[in-house]
Amino acid sequence: MNEKFVSSKTDPGMRIPPPFFQKTFRGVSLSGLLWAGFCGLITPGHASEGRNSQQPNVVLINLDDADRDMLEKNRLARHFPNIHSIASNGLTFTNFHVTCPLCGPSRASLVRGQYAHALDHRTNNSGKAAYTRGFKGDYLSFRQQGFADDDFGRWMQDAGYHTVFIGKYINGPLTENARLHKGWDDFYHSRHGIYYGTPRFTNRFEINGSHENLPGGVYRTHAEGLDAARLIRRQAKNNQPLFLYFSPYGPHSATDVSGGMVDEKFRQYWPNIKLPKGESYNEFHNSDKPPAYSQIPLMDSGTRTRIQLLYRQRMLATKSVDVAVGRILRALEETGRLQNTYLIVTSDNGFLLGHHRMMAKGISLTQATNVPMFVSGPGIPQNRVAGHLTAHIDIAPTLLDLAGASSKPFFDGKSFRELLFHPGSIKPRNWRDSFLVENWQTKFFEGHRIRATFVQLRMFDSVYTQWSDGSLEYYDHRADPGEMANLADTLTETRKSEFHERISNHRREMEAPITTLETPEENLGPISGPPFHLKGVAEDTSGVNQVKLVIRKTGTGRYWNGSDWQPARTTIGAYLENPGGILSDWSYRFDPGGAANLSDSYIVTARAFAQNGKSSRVLAIRRFRYDSFPPTTRIVSLSSVGRRLEVRGQAWDNQKVERIAIEIRNAQGLYFSRNGWQVERSQVYIPANPEGKWEWRSPKFPGGTYRLTAAGQDSSKNRDPSPPSGTVVLGND
């Protein structure tokens, strides 16, 4: 059946529903239940505790970047009535965390119940060293390891469930040779970070799956909500229990702003909604934080304005998720499944919106790891709160437990099924000693690079973090829930050793240590130098002991011994920032001096050695040559033609000037990309001709003041460190 997508302008699901309906849950009549919002509020039923002779249905809803403040109780009640109905009729876990606060690794851990390091899944996209620091992990590697065909979809299917997946799976490229994952009866995999015109791979039309694009005017979350409801209704006469993993993109920012991140029907909503600001907002004193954080200056008014705008957009994107949740609840009700369904709502990571001067995820602070978690269903007490230390890696074990299936021996998480029915039976402090949080990938904010590579011991009311640069963090949440005071300097060496041992005990023993080459980047070509600053990260559960390098000049075949070239192969030691740590940055300043020239090229090989005596089996290898000069850029003319900007200029360099990065910012603090205006920093890249000359004409802009900056970039990725800028005022036609 070729179902058509419903236009957002004519969507009958958006009409205000009748004010009352009647429903019976196991003989309990619920008359006069008011449907609030745009979709009916369905109150989940509650049956007697224990496994049912009929296996329960399970619906897992995993939002993208939804922080704990966004889904706080009062905001839920005011803005998101359908998610609120799940929270208020069930159990809220307030001390629930992800074990890697970054989309891809977090989602891998969710579907497998394992830590990201155990899955060798450390990043969103492999091979982009500027972001990944040379680590690996994305959708393709996850699939190549066989995990995509052996996740909780497969296990629930083996337990007798009809399985449905809709939305975002794991970050990374979905190539043309895409296929269905084993374990999913219905599979709707949305691709790319866009809300309109979204490409997908589904088995909607072909049994083995096919590629499709949502029509240009159809909002992604809207279509996914309709799909979920339709697939639930299609199982109306099927006695199989249902497992639905619904994974919308909201409230993640749009990486391509074509159409924006908000459904057009909601764009006028909540014009005056204000970002909540706690004590850590734009933290005034941050010198106690690790250097990655303390480098960030106080936010200026432009940054604060952009964060406020992003907050409203995130709230509106979540409004669409809430409507989709309403559709799911209504379909479950209409098919008679709701009374025997467990509903779980969570997020793949948290998000900082001005907290500690940042707009970020993938960092060590609790706002990035502590995510919403609501569970409602048969036998679960209503409107209760549980403070037990729980995590994303616990969801897969809990799903299998609810389904009556056996646990997996490789799980790092554990089932919290008992807490669902009797949260008061175990004191929160006694539920779990601790678990691991880890991160590898770099973050960028306002031009600052945050190499957020760390391992963390998350405890019931405190947290200890070891960074790869040797920095430490320790926060006591009893006295300091906002993490305003880093108490790492007050810890004794004995206490630090204890924490380190507990972190090591949570990790799998590695077959061999690994090391990366962050600089030079893979396939980069020339790099800035001499001297060349070679950098990377080494990792091993037993601790990193040393990193050794071999540097060879191609052509001559001679080796660098630290001061000169020699014919015999030799190794040189790199400097470790965190010797003995599970993660350690390493660096080496390679300066061939006057012997270097533009025709020289080199090969560097890095190998890590661990405390347990093991060494890397897979070596990090890069070929590079040098370019010591950044381009110089000049704006020759900057003017307005009608409501367009026209700019011409030239850039000079000893290598080829490849392109010019043009950054345009309006008076509201928004940045222009080729598809529109956005909160997050964006640039337009244009090519330069062989003489380094360039020109660009903008599309029509509204009247106002615009600031333009132009920076040349050469083939070595050197960039003009002092790019010129100018201001233009456009009038209204």
N, C-alpha and C positions, 0 to 999 in steps of 0.2 A: 504494500500500500504506500503510495507516494503522498505522505502527509505534507501539506504546505505549512510554512511558517505563518503565524498570525502577525500582521502588522501591529506595531505598538500603538498606532492610532486607532485601531479597531478591535483591540484585544478585549474580548468579553470578560476575561478574568479580571480586568481592572475596574469593572463596574462595581458600585457599592452593592454588596450582596444583601439579601433579605435580612432583617434584623434578628430573626430568631430561627432556630431549628431545634429539632428534638433528636436525641440519640440515647441509646442504652448501652452501657458497658457492663457486661456480666450482670444484667438485671438491675443496674442502678440507673434510674432515669435522670438525664441531665436536660431539663426543659428550660427554655428561656435563656439559652446561652447566647450572649450578644456577639455577633461577628464584628470585630473592630478592624480598622485599617482598610486596605484594599482587597485583602483576601480574608476568608473566614478564619477566625481563631478556632482551632480544634483543640480541645483539652484532651491530652493523652489519657488513656484509660489506665486503671491500676488493678491488677489481678493479684491473687495470693502469691507470696514469695515462693521461689523455687522453680525448678525446671518444669515446663509444661509438657504434657504428653504431645501437644502440638508444638513444634519448634517455633520460637518467636521470630518475627521479622526484625530486621535491623536496618536502620537508616543512619549512615554516618555522613555528616555535613562538615566539610573542612574548608573554611574560608581562607583567603590569601592575604596575609599581612594584617589581619584584624587584631588590634592590640586589646589588652584587658580593659582599658579605660573606655574604649568605644562601645563595648558590650557590657558596661557596668549596669547594675540593676536599674537605677533611675532612668538612664538613657534607653535601655531596652523598653521599659514601660512606656516611655514617651514617644520613641521613634520607630521601634522594631517590634510590633505587637506579636508577630508569629514566632520569632525566636524567643520573645519574652514568655509566650505560652508554654514553650518547652522548659525554660528555666524555672518558671514559677510553679510548674506542676511536676517538678523533679528535683534533682540534686545538682548543686553548683560546687565544683571543685575550685577552691580559691588558690591552691598551691600547686597548680598544674603547669608543667613546663615542657618545652621542646628540648631535645638533646643536641640539636644544632640549629641555631636561630637564622637559618637561611633556607629559602624555598626548596631547592632541589634535594640537598642532603636530608632535610627534615622530612620531606615526603617519602624519600627512600626508606628512612627509619620507620615511618608510620606504617607503610604497607608490609614491611618485613619484621618489625618488632626488634630491630637490632640497631646498635650504634652505627654511625656513619663510617667510622674507621674500620669496623668489622666488615662493612660492605665495600670498602675501598671506594667510597663515594663521598668526596670531600668538597666538591664545587658544583656550580650550576652549569658551567660550560667548560669542557676540557680544552686546553691548548691556548687559552687567552691569558698569557702570563701576567699581563698588566693587572688583571683582576684576580687570577687564581694562584699567583705566586709559583706557578709551575706544577701545581697539584692537578689531579685528574678527578673526573666524576661527572657524568651527565646521563641523559636518557639512553644514548647509544651504548655507553659502557655498561649501564645497568642491564640493558637487554642482552648484550653480548655475554654477560656473566650468567644469564639464565634466570635472573631475579624477576624480570617482568612476567615470566610464565610460572612463577612460583611465589606468588604474593598472597595476601589474605583473600583475594578474589578466588584464587584456585583452591585455597583451603576451605573456604565457605562453600564453594561448589562441591567439593568432595564430601562435605557434611550434608549435602542434599539441597542446597539453596539454589534458587534462580538468581544469578548475579548480574548487576547492572552497574556500569561505570559511566559517569557523565562529567566532563569538565577537564580541568588541568591535571595531568598525571605527574610527570617529573620533568624538570627543565632540561632543555637540550634539543638538538635538531631532530625533527621527525622527517626522515628522508622519504623519497618516493617509493622505496621498497618496504614501506610500512606494512604491518600485518596485525591481525587481531592477536591479543594476548590470550593465551590459554587461561581459562578460569573465569572469563567474562562472557556471559551469554549475550548481553547487549553492551556494546563498547562504543562510546562517543568521546573521542579524544580531541579536545580543542587545542589549537596550536597558536603560538605567538602571543605577544603581550598586547593585544588589541581587543577592543570591545565591539567594533563594527567591521563587517566583512571578514569575520574570523574564519580561517581555514580549519578543517577538521578531517579526521579519519574515522569513519563510522561503518557499522554494518546495517545502517538504516535501509539501504536499497539493495545491497549485494551481500550474500551470506558470508563471503570472505572479506568484506570490508572494501571501502573505496574512499577516495578523497572528495571533498565537497567544500564549498565556501558558503557561509551564511550570506544571504542577500545583503546588499550594502546598507539598507535602512533598518536592518534587524539587529537589535542589541543582544549581545552575546548571552548575558545572564537570563534575559527574557526567553530566548530560544531554549536554553538549557533547562529552565524551569518547566516550560511546556513539554519538552522531551521527557523529563522525569515523570511528570503527571501522566503523560500518554502511555509510557512503558509500564507504569504501575497499573493503570486501568486495563492494559492488554493482558495482564495476569489475573484478571478478576475471577476467571473460572479455573485457574490453576491452583491446585492445593499445595504446591511447593511453597516453602517459606521463601521470603524475598530478602536479599541483601542488596541495598542501594548505597553506593559510594558516590555522593554528590559533591563535586569539587569546583565551585565557581571561582572565577578570577577576581571578583570583588573582595575587598576594596583596593587591590593592587593598583598602582599608578599605571597608566597606559604608556608602553614604551614607544608606540607610534600613536600620535595624538589625533589621527584622522577620525573625526567624529567625537573625539573626547572620551572620557571615562564615565560619563553620566548618561543614563537613558534620557532621551529628549523629554519624556513625559514628566521627569522630575527636576528639570533644570531650573525651574523657578521656585523650587521648594527651599525652605529654611534659609532665606537670604541673610538673616541676622544671627544664625547659629554661631556660637563662640567656642573656640578651642578651650578645653579645661586646662588650667595651668597650676600644677602642683609646685612644691618647693624646689624641685630640681629643674624647673623650666628656666632656661638660659642661666644656668648655675653660675653665680658670680665668682666663687673661688673654686678653681679646679686644678690647682697646682699639685694636689695630692694624688691626682689620677695618673695612670700610665702616660708616657709621652704621646702615645697615639691619640689620647683625648686632650691632654693639657695643651697641645699645639693649637687647638681650635679656639679662635677668639670669640668674645661675646657676639651674639647675633645682632646685626644691625636691623634697622627698621624694614629694609627691603626683604631680608631673609624672614623676619617675623611675619611680614605680610604674605609671603609665599606659603609659609607653613599654615597660616590661617586659611588661605584659599584651598590648600591641599586637604586640610581637615574637612572642610565642607564637601569637597568632591568625594572624599572617602566615605563620609556619612551617606551621601546620596547614592554612591555605588552600593553600599551596604543595604540601603532601602530596597534596591532591586533584588538583592539576595533574599531579603525578608519576604518579598512578594513571592519569589520562587519557593521558599520554604512553605508559605501558605498554600501554594498549589500542591505541593507534595502532601501536606497534611490533609487537604481536602480529598485528594485522590485516594489516600489510604482510608479515609473515612468512607468514601463512596463504595469502595471495594470490600469493606468489612474487615480490613486488616489492622486498623489503627489500634483496636483494643489489645492486640497482641504484638505491638511493635515497640522496640527500643529505639529512641531518637537521641542521637549524640551530635552535639555541635561544638566545634573547636576551630583552631586556626593553625596554619603551618609555622607561623612565628609571630612575635610581637612587632612593635614598631615604635620608634622614638619620634615624637613631634615637638622638637624644641627641648626635650629633656636633656640635661647636661650639655646644652648648646648644640645638639645634633638632630638631624633628620636621617634616621638610619635603622637598619636591622643588622643581623650578622655580627653583633658585638657582645661583649661580656656582661653588660648591665641588665638587670632583671626586667626592665621594660621590654627588652628584646626576646626574653625567654619565657616569661610568665604569660600564658595565653588563656583565653576563655575556655571553659569546659562545662557543658551542661548535659545531663543525662536524664531522660524521662522515659517511663514505660511501666509495664506491669510489675507491681510489687515494690516500686521505688517510692519512698516517702516524698510527699509534696513539699515544695518550698523549703528545702533543707540545704544547709551548707556543710561542706566537708573540707577541712584544712589539711588533709593527709598529703604527703609529698608524692605526687604522681606525675607521669610523663607520657609523651607520645608513644614511646616504645612499649607502654602498657596496653595500648588500645588493641593491637592484634591478639595478644593473649586473652584479653577480656572478651573479644568477639567470639573466639573459639570456645571459650568457657560458656558463654551464653548460648551458643549453638549446640552444646553438649559434645564438642569435638575435643580431641586430644591436643595438648600443647606441643610445641615444637622444641626439640632439645637445644636449638641454637638461639632461642630468645634471650635477649638482654633484659627485656621488661618482664613484668609479672601481672597476672590477672587481678583486677580490683573488683571482681564480681561481688564478693562478700560485702564490700563497702557500699555497693549500690543499694542493697536491701537493708543492711544494718550499719549505717555509718558510725553509730555510736558504740558499736561493739569493740572497736579497737581505738585506743587513744591515738590521735593524729601523730604525736611524736614517736609512737612505737611502731608505726606502720612500716617505715623504711628508714634506714640509716642515712643514705645518700645515693646520688647517682651522678653520672658524668654529663657535662655539657662541653662541646668542643666546636671549634670553628677554624677555618683555614683561609678563607677568601678575603681579599682586600675590599674595603669600602672607600668610596670617595664622597666628600661633602664640601661644597663651597671651595673647591680647588685643593682641599687637604686630603692626603692619602692616609687612610687608617689601615695599617697592616694588622688586622684583627685576627691574629693566629694565636690560639690559646687552648689550654685544657682547664676545665673548671670542675671543682667539687661542689655540687649543689646539695646543701644540707637543709634540714627542716626550717631553721630560722637564721641561717647564715650562709655565706658563700665565699669560697676561696678560689682564686684564679692564678694560674701560672701562664705568663705570656712567653712567646718564643724569643723575645728580646731580653728576657730575664726579669721583666717587671712583674710585680705581684699586686694582687688586690685581695682585701678581706673586708667584708661588711657584716655587721651584726644587725640583722633586721628587727630584732626586738627593740633596739634603741634608735635604729636609723633605717626605717623602711624605704626612704628615698635615696639611699646610698650616697649621702652627702659627704661622708667622712671615710676615707680609705684607711683602715687600721692595720695594714700589712706590716708597717714598721714596728708595731707593738708586739708582734708575734715572736716567740722564742724560736730558736733553731730546732728545738725538740718538737714544737708544735708544727712547724713547717715540714719537718721530716714526716710527721704523722700524716699530715694532709697529703703529702706527695705519695706516700705508701698507699693511702686509700684510693687516690686517683689511679695508680698503677694497677691496683686490684680490680678496678672496674674495666680495665682495657684488656683486649685479647693480646696474647703474646704474638708478636709479629714474626713471620718466617725470616725476615731480614729487615734491617733498617732501610729507610728510603731517604733520598735527598732530591731536591729540585734545583733547577737553575732558573731563578727569577729574572736575572740579568746576566748575560744577554738573553732576550726573548727568542722563542723558537721562530725560525724563518724571518728574522728581522733584517738581516743584512748588516750594513755598517752600524756601529754604535759609537757613542761619544767617547772620545779619548785621544791619545793617552793622557793620564793614566786611565785604565779601564777598571771600573768598579764591578767586580763579579760578585753576585749575591745569590742566596738561596735559603732554603729551609731544610733541615734534617729532622727525622722523626723516628723514634723507636720507644716501645713501651718500657724497656729496661733502662732507658736513658741514652742520650747521644754522647759519645766519648770524643769523637773527632771527625772532621771532614778533610779528605785529602784530594788535591787537584793534580791533574796532569795537563800542562799547556804545551801544545806543539805548534810550531810555525809550519804551515803548509808550504809545499815547494821544496824547502830545505830539509824538512823532516827533523829539525833540531828541537830540543826540549828546553823549557825554561826552568832554571834551578833556583830562582828567587832573586838572582842578580845578573845572570847572563845566560846565553844559549849554549847548549852542549849536545853532542851527538847521542849520548846514552839517555835512555828513558829515565826520568826522575819524577818524584812526587814532592809536592809542597803542601804544607798545612794551612788551612784556612782558619780565620779567627772565629771562634764560637761566642755568641752573645749569651748563651744560657747553657754552659757545659753541665752535663749530667741531667739536663731536663728532657722530658719526653719530646718536646719540640724545641728546636734551637735555630735561630737565625745564624747564618754564617756569611762571611764576606772575605774578599781578598782584593787588595789593591795591586793590580798588575800594570807595571810601568816599564815597557821596553825601552823608554827614553829615546835617544837620538837614533837608535837603530830602526825605529818604526817609520814607515812611509805608507802612502795611500794604497800601494799595490799589495801590502802585506795582508795576509789573512791567517787566522788562528783557529785551532780546535781546542776547546777546554772540556775535560771530563772530570766529573765530581763523583766521589764515593764516600758514603757515610759509614762510620764504625760505631758500634753500640757498646754499652757497658758490659753486655754479656758475651762479648768477643765476636759477635757476628758482624758481617759487612754487607753492603748493598749488593744484591744480585743483578739488579737493573741499574745501569749507570746513567747519570744525566750527562748528555753530550750536546754541545753547541758549537757551530762554526760561526765566526764573525770576523769582521774587519772594522776599521775605525774611521770616524769622521769627527773632527774636533771642533767644528764651527756650527753654531746655530744660525738659522737664517736671520736676515734683517728685513723687516717689512715696512713699507711706506704706503700711506693713503695719499694718492695724488689728488683725488677730488671726491667729495661727498656732498650730494645735493638731493633735492626732491623734485620729482617730475609728476605733477598731479598729486596722487596719494601714494606714490611709490618712492622708495629710496634708490638712488643710483650711486654706486661707489666704484672707483677705479684705483688701481695701485700697482706696485711692483715689489718683488722680493728678490734678495740677492743671497747667494750661498756658494760655497766651494763645491757642493754637490748639486744635484738637480733639485729644484724646488718643486715638490710634487703637488701640493695643494695649499689652499688658504682656509683657515677656520674662521668663519664670520659668526660673531655672537651679537645678537640684537636683543635688547631689553627695553620693555616699555615702561611707562611711568608707574604702572601697577606692580612692577617687579617681575613680570612674566617674561619667559624666554621664547623666542620664535624658533620653530622647526619648520621643515618644508610643508608640514601638514597643519600647522596652527600654532596656538600659544599654549604654553604649559608651565607648570610650577617649577618642575625640576630643570636644572641647567641644561641647555641644549645649544648646539652649534650647527651651522650649515657649512658644508665643505664644498669648495669649488676648485676646479683645476687651474693651474698656472700654465702659461705657454712656455716653450723652451727658453725664452728670455726672462722668465719669471714674472711676466705681466699678467694681470688678471682684472676682471670686471664682473659686476653682478648687479642685477636689477631685481628688487623685491616685488612680490605681489602687492596689490592694493592694501594699505593699512588704514585703520581709522585715524582720524585727526588726533594729534597728540605729540608728545616728545619721545624721541627714541635715541638710545645710545648704542653705537656700533663699535665693535672692536674687531680687528683683523690680525691674525697671527699666521705667518708662513710656517710650513712644515716641510722638511727635506726628506730624502729617501732613507735617511738614518733614523727618522722619527724625531730628530732634533727640532725643537720648536722655538720660535722667537720668544725670548724671556721677557721682552719689554714691548709688547704689541701696541701699536698706535690705536687711538680711538677718537671718536668724534660724536657730536650731538646734532640731530636734525629735528626740526619742528614741522610737522605736517598739518596743514589746514584741512577743514572739512569741505567737501565739494558742495 
